């Protein structure tokens, strides 16, 4: 399956449904596989299994389902729904319930799902009567060992809406207090944004531990498999105003992995204030995230606005033991989106908080051209400096925060509130050469305490070209400052890397705004 097909399916299918009451019983219909006994389970056992599997040849299970499911149309697949009264743990005092996704269409690799109780794991049997098709129609004659595509989680604060979902390859999503899906995370990225086919590892099995009645935590384990690597994953889901996920990863490469992406985040950016190449829609902005935030190992805070580029764009930010990074939706103003259907202003931000020593590497950002909002075209991840090699174990731990605001922010520094771009020059004067203007708004920190006569200075550096008409002045509408400058790129169309922050004397007042601008061909440049 290609990236576009997979992402389009994930965007549409991770919805939610109402949950009617069910009668007591083992999930009303969910049962272990007949003739099997519970088996001891632990994360140590799972790591051992992943390590052993890495020594074997990869076996693809894609397409191991009846032709009737492979041939489902998009509408037919969407018409298959889990019977909510059959949810796992529906009959218990657990704060969580689990519903299952059916195989078919784009999801053609069976996934095994196990329930763990007191350290004993039982595989959940496939039952077609757990699902309904177009109302109450049965699905037809399907094999009893079919398996599932994934699962979704609900929480007692709102059993009608999803808390999290794991579906497709190694993708998963979660929500914060606004109960709004947006961007996704993945278990692992391999060769993303390279000049060769991207590899999509998949979670082939899951283990879900039945929570105690008074527990607000859900523990999930997963086995990752792909031609290049295996892996063992442990998740702890902790719902709240921000959904917090603790993630422990153990990777066992089958082959050299020079381009492994750890803690990958996937989002969508079609059009916004600073990137209007695809602004044909009536809505002024369309994006799940508007920027990549980074807190470097040295303590510097950086903000990189996202763009929808004409060609694939790859940026790498070198670092040592990063303190955190994330794809954020800082702009929460409905008026900027005008979307009363999918509410982009409510999309969650996701912050990655590394735990332990990640060493040398880079935070990589991949921006892929897209013509519409159904394609997640933004990827960010940590790339270790050294390749991951077969025969070794690689351990990574991190915490994911899903919600309106990340858990940490540069409180003493102002942050970027908006980035706007357009034709440079002086209004009313003839333009004799091409330049491009940047207007960057900062607010927060100590800016609102400054007097109008404070000598705030924009500090600007560019990788090439010239900078002119620079300014930094108060912007009362946001109790902050607006920095403006023109970039004169010359005739070259090579990208220009730009850095900007505001200072007062020797003191930095803001986080650092970083940007990459690609000038248009000379023949396409307009001076009016």
C-alpha positions in Angstrom: 0.0 0.0 0.0 1.3 3.5 -0.8 1.5 6.3 1.7 -1.4 8.3 0.2 -3.8 5.3 0.3 -2.9 4.4 3.8 -3.2 7.9 5.2 -6.5 8.6 3.5 -7.9 5.4 5.0 -6.7 6.3 8.5 -8.0 9.9 8.3 -11.5 8.6 7.5 -11.8 5.5 9.7 -10.7 6.6 13.1 -14.1 7.9 14.1 -16.4 7.1 16.9 -19.8 5.7 17.6 -22.4 5.6 20.4 -22.3 2.7 22.8 -25.6 1.1 23.9 -25.9 -1.1 27.0 -24.9 -4.7 26.9 -25.8 -7.7 29.0 -23.2 -9.2 31.5 -20.7 -11.7 30.2 -17.2 -12.0 28.7 -17.5 -8.9 26.5 -20.9 -10.2 25.6 -19.4 -12.1 22.7 -15.6 -11.6 22.7 -14.0 -15.0 23.6 -10.5 -16.5 23.6 -9.5 -18.7 20.6 -11.2 -22.1 21.2 -8.9 -24.9 22.5 -6.2 -22.6 23.7 -5.0 -21.9 27.3 -3.8 -18.6 28.6 0.0 -18.2 28.3 2.4 -16.3 30.6 3.1 -12.8 29.3 5.6 -10.1 30.2 7.5 -7.3 28.4 10.7 -9.3 28.9 9.1 -12.2 27.1 7.9 -10.0 24.2 11.5 -8.6 23.8 12.8 -12.1 23.7 10.3 -13.0 21.0 11.1 -10.0 18.9 14.8 -10.7 19.2 14.3 -14.3 18.1 12.0 -13.2 15.2 14.8 -10.9 13.9 16.9 -13.9 13.3 14.3 -15.3 10.9 13.4 -14.3 7.4 10.5 -11.8 7.2 7.2 -13.3 6.3 4.6 -10.9 4.9 0.9 -11.7 5.8 -0.5 -9.0 3.6 -3.6 -10.1 1.7 -4.2 -13.2 3.8 -8.0 -12.6 3.8 -10.9 -13.6 1.5 -11.2 -12.0 -1.9 -14.5 -10.6 -0.9 -12.8 -8.4 1.7 -10.0 -7.4 -0.6 -12.5 -6.2 -3.2 -14.6 -4.1 -0.8 -15.3 -0.6 -2.1 -14.6 2.4 0.1 -18.2 2.9 1.0 -18.7 -0.8 1.7 -15.8 -0.9 4.1 -17.0 2.2 6.0 -20.3 0.4 6.4 -18.8 -2.3 8.6 -19.2 -1.3 12.2 -18.3 -2.9 15.5 -21.3 -3.7 17.7 -20.6 -1.3 20.5 -22.5 -3.5 23.1 -19.9 -6.2 22.5 -16.9 -4.0 23.5 -14.1 -5.6 25.5 -14.5 -4.9 29.3 -18.0 -3.5 28.6 -19.4 -5.7 31.4 -16.7 -4.9 33.9 -16.0 -2.0 36.3 -13.1 -0.9 34.1 -12.8 2.7 33.1 -11.8 1.6 29.6 -13.6 -0.2 26.8 -12.1 -1.5 23.5 -13.7 -1.9 20.1 -12.1 -3.7 17.2 -11.5 -2.8 13.5 -12.4 -5.2 10.8 -10.1 -6.3 8.0 -10.7 -5.3 4.4 -9.9 -2.7 1.7 -6.5 -1.1 2.6 -6.1 -3.1 5.8 -5.2 -6.6 4.5 -2.7 -7.8 7.1 -4.3 -9.7 10.0 -3.5 -8.5 13.5 -3.7 -10.7 16.5 -5.1 -9.1 19.7 -4.6 -10.7 23.1 -6.2 -9.9 26.5 -3.8 -10.0 29.5 -5.2 -10.8 33.0 -2.8 -11.4 35.9 0.1 -11.9 33.7 -1.7 -14.5 31.5 -2.5 -13.7 27.8 -5.4 -15.1 25.8 -5.7 -14.4 22.1 -9.2 -13.0 21.2 -11.0 -15.0 18.6 -12.4 -13.4 15.5 -16.2 -13.4 15.5 -18.1 -11.9 12.6 -21.2 -11.4 14.8 -19.2 -8.7 16.6 -19.7 -6.6 13.6 -22.7 -5.2 11.7 -22.9 -4.3 8.0 -25.2 -1.5 6.8 -27.3 -1.6 9.8 -28.0 -5.2 10.9 -27.0 -7.2 7.8 -24.4 -10.0 8.5 -21.0 -9.9 6.9 -21.4 -13.3 5.3 -19.4 -16.5 5.5 -15.9 -15.6 6.7 -13.2 -17.8 8.3 -13.1 -18.1 12.1 -9.4 -17.4 12.3 -9.5 -14.1 10.2 -8.1 -11.8 12.8 -8.5 -8.0 13.1 -7.1 -4.8 11.7 -6.7 -2.9 14.9 -8.6 -1.5 17.9 -9.9 1.7 19.4 -10.2 2.7 23.1 -12.9 4.5 25.0 -12.8 6.0 28.5 -15.5 6.4 31.1 -15.5 10.2 30.9 -17.0 9.8 27.4 -17.8 6.3 26.2 -19.2 7.8 23.0 -15.9 9.1 21.7 -12.5 7.6 21.0 -9.7 8.1 23.4 -7.1 6.4 21.2 -6.9 4.1 18.2 -4.2 1.8 16.7 -4.9 1.0 13.1 -2.8 0.5 10.0 1.0 -0.3 9.8 2.3 1.1 13.1 0.1 4.2 13.2 -1.8 5.3 16.3 -3.7 8.4 17.4 -5.0 9.9 20.6 -7.0 12.9 21.9 -6.7 15.4 24.7 -9.5 17.1 26.6 -11.2 18.4 23.4 -11.7 14.8 22.3 -10.7 15.7 18.8 -8.5 13.5 16.5 -5.8 15.1 14.4 -2.3 14.0 13.6 -0.9 10.5 14.2 2.2 8.9 15.7 3.9 5.8 14.5 6.0 3.1 16.0 8.9 3.5 13.6 9.7 5.3 10.4 12.2 3.8 7.9 13.6 5.7 4.8 11.0 8.5 5.1 11.6 11.3 2.5 14.5 9.4 0.8 15.0 8.6 -2.9 13.9 5.0 -2.3 10.7 3.4 -1.3 9.6 4.1 2.3 9.2 1.0 4.5 6.2 0.8 6.7 6.7 -1.6 9.7 3.5 -3.0 11.2 2.3 -3.9 14.6 1.4 -7.5 14.0 0.2 -8.4 17.5 -1.2 -6.5 20.5 -1.6 -7.4 24.1 -4.1 -5.4 26.2 -4.0 -5.7 29.9 -7.4 -5.6 31.7 -7.2 -2.6 34.1 -8.1 -2.9 37.7 -11.5 -1.3 38.5 -9.8 1.7 40.2 -7.1 2.2 37.6 -6.9 5.1 35.2 -4.0 3.6 33.3 -4.2 1.3 30.3 -1.2 -0.9 29.4 -0.7 -2.0 25.8 2.1 -4.0 24.3 2.9 -4.5 20.6 5.1 -6.7 18.4 6.6 -4.7 15.4 7.6 -6.6 12.3 9.0 -5.5 8.9 11.6 -6.7 6.3 14.3 -4.6 8.0 13.6 -5.0 11.7 11.5 -6.3 14.6 10.6 -4.5 17.8 8.9 -4.8 21.1 6.8 -1.8 22.3 5.2 -1.1 25.7 2.6 1.7 26.0 1.0 3.2 29.1 -2.0 5.4 28.4 -2.9 8.0 31.0 -5.9 10.1 30.0 -6.3 13.7 31.2 -6.4 17.2 29.9 -3.4 16.0 28.0 -3.4 12.3 27.1 0.0 11.1 28.2 1.6 8.0 26.7 4.7 6.4 28.1 6.4 4.5 25.3 9.3 2.0 25.7 10.9 0.6 22.5 13.3 -2.3 21.9 14.4 -2.7 18.3 16.2 -5.7 16.7 17.3 -4.9 13.1 17.4 -7.6 10.5 19.4 -5.3 8.2 21.4 -2.1 8.5 19.1 0.8 9.2 20.8 4.0 8.2 17.6 6.0 8.1 15.5 4.9 11.1 13.1 7.5 12.5 12.4 7.2 16.3 9.1 8.6 17.8 7.8 9.6 14.3 4.9 12.1 14.1 2.7 12.5 11.1 0.5 15.5 10.3 -1.1 17.5 7.5 -0.5 21.0 6.2 -2.2 22.2 3.1 -2.5 26.0 3.4 -1.9 28.6 6.1 -0.8 32.2 6.8 2.7 31.6 5.5 2.2 29.0 2.8 -0.7 29.7 0.4 0.4 27.7 -2.7 -2.8 25.6 -2.4 -5.2 28.3 -1.3 -8.1 27.5 -3.7 -10.4 26.4 -0.9 -12.9 28.8 0.7 -11.4 28.1 4.1 -8.4 30.4 4.8 -6.3 27.7 6.6 -6.3 23.9 6.5 -3.8 22.1 8.7 -3.6 19.7 11.6 -0.3 21.4 12.8 1.3 24.7 12.0 4.8 24.2 13.2 7.6 22.1 14.5 8.7 23.1 18.0 12.1 22.0 19.3 13.8 22.2 22.7 17.5 21.4 22.0 19.9 19.6 24.3 21.7 22.9 24.9 18.4 24.6 26.0 17.6 26.6 22.9 13.9 26.8 21.9 13.2 26.8 18.1 10.0 27.2 16.1 9.9 26.1 12.4 6.6 27.0 10.6 5.3 24.3 8.3 4.8 24.7 4.6 3.2 22.8 1.7 6.2 22.8 -0.7 6.3 22.5 -4.5 8.8 19.7 -4.1 9.6 17.3 -1.3 11.6 19.2 1.3 13.9 17.6 3.9 15.3 19.6 6.9 17.6 18.2 9.5 18.3 19.9 12.9 21.4 18.4 14.5 21.3 17.9 18.3 22.7 15.9 21.2 20.2 14.5 23.8 17.2 16.7 22.8 14.9 17.8 25.6 11.9 17.5 23.3 10.2 18.2 20.0 6.7 18.2 18.6 4.3 19.1 15.9 2.0 21.7 17.4 -1.3 23.5 16.4 -0.6 26.8 18.1 -3.3 28.7 16.3 -6.5 27.8 18.1 -8.7 30.7 16.6 -11.7 29.3 14.8 -12.0 32.5 12.8 -8.6 31.6 11.1 -10.0 28.3 9.8 -13.8 28.8 9.5 -14.2 25.0 9.5 -17.3 23.9 11.5 -17.1 20.3 10.3 -13.7 19.0 11.3 -12.6 21.9 13.5 -8.9 22.3 12.7 -8.7 24.8 15.5 -9.2 22.0 18.0 -6.6 19.6 16.6 -4.3 18.3 19.3 -0.6 19.1 19.4 1.8 16.2 20.2 5.0 16.7 22.1 7.8 14.1 22.3 9.6 14.0 25.7 12.7 11.8 25.4 13.6 9.8 28.5 17.1 8.7 29.0 20.2 9.3 26.8 19.4 9.6 23.1 22.9 10.7 22.2 23.9 12.4 19.0 21.5 12.7 16.0 19.0 15.0 14.5 15.4 16.0 14.5 14.3 15.6 10.9 11.4 17.2 9.2 9.9 16.0 5.9 7.4 18.1 4.0 5.7 16.5 1.0 3.6 18.4 -1.5 -0.2 17.8 -1.2 -3.2 19.1 -3.1 -5.8 18.4 -0.5 -6.3 17.7 3.2 -6.8 13.9 3.0 -3.1 13.3 2.7 -0.8 13.6 5.8 2.2 15.2 4.2 4.3 16.2 7.3 6.6 13.9 9.2 9.0 14.7 12.1 11.2 12.2 14.0 14.5 11.7 15.8 17.2 10.2 13.6 20.2 8.6 15.5 23.6 9.7 14.2 24.8 6.1 13.7 23.0 3.4 11.8 21.1 0.7 13.6 22.9 -2.6 13.0 21.6 -6.2 12.9 22.4 -8.5 15.8 22.0 -5.7 18.4 19.4 -4.3 20.7 18.4 -0.6 20.6 16.4 0.8 23.5 14.5 4.1 23.4 12.0 5.5 25.9 9.9 8.6 25.5 6.6 10.2 26.6 4.0 11.5 24.2 1.7 14.4 25.3 -1.5 14.8 23.2 -3.5 18.0 23.8 -4.1 21.7 23.2 -0.7 22.8 24.8 2.6 20.9 25.2 3.6 20.3 28.9 6.6 22.5 28.6 7.0 25.9 27.0 9.6 28.7 27.0 7.8 30.7 29.7 10.5 33.3 30.0 10.7 33.8 26.2 8.1 35.1 23.8 6.9 32.6 21.2 5.9 32.9 17.6 2.2 33.6 17.1 2.1 34.0 13.3 4.3 34.0 10.2 3.2 35.8 7.1 5.0 36.2 3.8 4.5 38.2 0.6 6.2 40.4 -2.0 8.8 42.8 -0.6 9.7 46.3 -1.4 8.3 49.7 -0.4 4.7 50.5 -1.2 4.4 53.4 -3.7 7.9 52.9 -5.0 8.9 51.1 -8.2 10.4 47.7 -7.6 13.5 47.1 -9.7 14.4 43.7 -8.3 12.7 40.8 -6.6 12.5 40.5 -2.8 10.3 38.5 -0.4 8.9 39.9 2.8 8.6 38.1 6.1 6.4 39.3 9.0 6.8 37.3 12.2 4.7 38.0 15.3 5.9 37.3 18.8 4.0 37.4 22.1 4.4 36.3 25.7 7.5 36.2 27.9 8.4 39.7 28.9 7.4 41.5 25.7 4.2 43.1 27.1 6.2 44.6 30.0 8.4 46.6 27.6 7.9 50.3 27.0 7.4 51.7 23.5 10.8 53.2 23.6 12.6 49.8 24.3 15.3 49.3 21.8 14.3 45.8 20.6 16.4 44.5 17.8 15.7 41.7 15.3 18.7 39.4 15.0 18.5 37.8 11.5 20.9 35.4 9.8 20.5 33.9 6.3 22.5 31.1 4.5 22.7 33.3 1.4 21.2 36.4 -0.2 20.8 39.8 1.4 18.4 41.1 4.1 17.0 44.6 4.0 14.2 46.8 5.4 14.4 45.2 8.9 12.3 46.4 11.8 10.9 45.2 15.2 8.0 47.2 16.6 5.3 46.8 19.2 2.1 45.1 18.1 -0.6 46.1 20.6 -3.2 43.7 19.2 -1.3 40.7 20.7 0.6 42.6 23.4 3.8 41.6 21.6 6.1 42.6 18.8 6.2 42.2 15.0 9.5 41.6 13.3 9.7 42.4 9.5 12.4 42.1 6.9 12.9 41.5 3.2 15.0 38.8 1.7 16.7 39.5 -1.6 17.6 36.0 -2.9 19.4 36.8 -6.1 18.8 34.8 -9.3 19.4 31.4 -7.6 16.5 29.1 -6.8 18.5 27.3 -4.1 16.7 27.3 -0.7 17.6 29.9 1.8 17.8 29.0 5.5 16.8 31.8 7.8 17.0 32.4 11.6 15.4 35.2 13.6 15.0 36.2 17.2 14.5 39.4 19.1 16.8 40.8 21.7 17.2 43.7 24.0 20.8 44.5 24.6 22.5 41.1 25.1 19.3 39.4 26.3 17.3 37.2 24.0 13.5 38.0 24.3 12.1 35.3 22.1 12.5 31.7 20.9 14.3 31.3 17.6 12.2 31.3 14.5 13.8 29.1 11.7 12.5 28.9 8.2 13.5 27.7 4.7 12.5 29.8 1.8 12.7 28.5 -1.8 12.7 31.3 -4.4 10.6 30.8 -7.5 12.3 30.5 -10.9 13.3 33.9 -12.2 10.8 33.6 -15.1 7.9 33.3 -12.5 8.9 36.2 -10.3 6.6 39.2 -10.3 7.4 42.7 -9.1 3.8 43.8 -8.5 
